[in-house]
Amino acid sequence: MIDLFKIGFLTVTLSDVIDIAIVSFIFYKLYTILRGTVAAQIFIGLLIILFFSFIAQVIHLRAVSWLLKLITDVWVIAFVILFQPEIRRLLVILARNPFIKRFFRQEVNESAKVIAEAANELSQHQHGALIVVVKSSGIRGFAETGEIINAKLTKSLLTSIFFPRSPLHDGAVIIKGDVIEAAGCTLPLSAITSWQGNTLGMRHRAGLGISEQADVISVIVSEETGSISVAENGELTMGLSKEALISRLINAAGQSHQTGWKNFIEQLRKKN
């Protein structure tokens, strides 16, 4: 490897610089994730002991080095046992990284299944519902018109929100990934009042309206007929089954990952 410079008897190579940069980045990301928790204080203490252990080895303090190494080994084990929740959170954050998600579509499939099952149950009871699934950029402005929830997406939570006696059942639910961001939201109405001979109610017009203004897919359950519809890119598809809805949601999530010239050409084709 290329020698860069010398500090006394110590020669610093390019691989040493890259190694130090990677380790520094890992420690920095760990600190930013743990910052604000008790684990952050323990983490800083561990770094201080590691630093003194390194200094003791450099100046050949064998007894101090042995003692600090012993403490360090025990501390690492205690750190793993005591802070399992923080470590679990770290791994979850890593798994949600957009680069990793390109290889693992399980989360998308699971969210689509949960939404479809909830919509199907609401349809059977003829409980009206409007669910907006964000595909790429968020719609924070519309989410803030309702109640911010930021809860994990589950079928029971979705169906309880749209139960007729629930105070939030009249508004829209906004979902991003596997999180219900907000409920009871107010959405813009589409100027279109009928579709293929069917007169559209307020819920269908709102679902269609938000799909005209943002990169989302709206799932609408009719209170009158119980039918399930989907609005995407200003187009409405009515009378979907549960299986068709799952397929539609998964395809919509896949389209949001298309980037570059391929996506640009596809968008132009749709507009024409």
FENPE-V667970 format. One record per backbone hydrogen bond with DSSP energy under -1.0 kcal/mol. CO is the residue of the C=O (numbers start at 0). NH is the residue of the N-H. E is the energy in kcal/mol with one decimal. If there is no record, write none. Layout:
co,nh,e
CO,NH,E
CO,NH,E
This chain:
co,nh,e
1,13,-2.2
4,11,-3.2
6,9,-2.1
9,6,-3.2
11,3,-2.9
11,4,-1.4
12,16,-1.7
13,17,-2.4
14,18,-2.6
15,19,-2.6
16,20,-2.4
17,21,-2.4
18,22,-2.3
19,23,-2.5
20,24,-2.2
21,25,-2.3
22,26,-2.5
23,27,-2.4
24,28,-2.6
25,29,-2.3
26,30,-2.3
27,31,-2.4
28,32,-1.9
29,33,-2.3
30,34,-1.5
33,36,-1.9
37,41,-1.5
38,42,-2.6
39,43,-2.2
40,44,-2.2
41,45,-2.3
42,46,-2.0
43,47,-2.2
44,48,-2.0
45,49,-2.3
46,50,-2.3
47,51,-2.4
48,52,-2.4
49,53,-2.2
50,54,-2.2
51,55,-2.5
52,56,-1.7
53,57,-2.1
54,58,-2.2
55,60,-3.1
59,61,-1.2
60,64,-2.8
61,65,-2.6
62,66,-2.4
63,67,-2.8
64,68,-2.3
65,69,-2.0
66,70,-2.2
67,71,-2.6
68,72,-2.4
69,73,-2.0
70,74,-2.8
71,75,-2.3
72,76,-1.5
73,77,-2.4
74,78,-2.8
75,79,-2.0
76,80,-2.1
77,81,-2.9
78,82,-1.8
82,86,-2.1
83,87,-2.8
84,88,-2.4
85,89,-2.2
86,90,-2.1
87,91,-2.1
88,92,-2.5
89,93,-2.1
90,94,-2.2
91,95,-1.5
93,96,-1.2
96,100,-2.6
99,102,-1.8
99,103,-1.1
104,108,-2.2
105,109,-2.6
106,110,-2.4
107,111,-2.4
108,112,-2.0
109,113,-2.3
110,114,-2.6
111,115,-2.3
112,116,-2.4
113,117,-2.3
114,118,-2.7
115,119,-2.4
116,120,-2.1
117,121,-2.6
118,122,-2.3
119,123,-2.0
120,124,-1.4
121,126,-2.8
128,220,-2.7
129,172,-2.6
130,218,-3.5
131,174,-3.3
132,216,-2.1
138,142,-2.1
139,143,-2.4
141,144,-1.3
142,145,-1.5
146,182,-2.1
150,179,-3.5
153,157,-1.9
154,158,-2.5
155,159,-1.9
156,160,-1.8
157,161,-1.5
162,165,-2.8
165,168,-1.4
171,184,-2.4
172,131,-3.4
173,180,-1.9
173,181,-1.3
174,133,-3.0
175,178,-1.5
177,152,-2.9
178,175,-2.5
179,150,-1.8
180,148,-2.8
181,173,-2.5
182,146,-3.2
184,171,-2.1
192,199,-3.1
194,197,-2.0
197,194,-3.0
200,204,-2.3
201,205,-2.3
202,206,-2.2
203,207,-2.4
204,189,-1.4
204,208,-2.5
205,209,-2.3
206,210,-1.1
207,211,-1.0
209,213,-1.8
213,215,-1.9
214,134,-2.1
214,135,-1.0
216,132,-2.9
217,230,-2.3
218,130,-3.0
219,228,-3.1
220,128,-1.7
221,225,-1.1
226,221,-2.6
227,239,-2.9
228,219,-2.8
229,236,-2.9
230,217,-2.9
231,234,-1.7
234,231,-2.4
236,229,-2.7
240,244,-2.1
241,245,-2.2
242,246,-2.2
243,247,-2.3
244,248,-2.5
245,249,-2.4
246,250,-2.3
247,251,-2.2
248,252,-2.0
249,253,-1.9
250,254,-2.1
251,255,-1.3
254,257,-1.3
259,263,-2.0
260,264,-2.7
261,265,-1.9
262,266,-2.4
263,267,-2.0
264,268,-2.2
265,269,-1.9
266,270,-2.0
267,271,-1.8
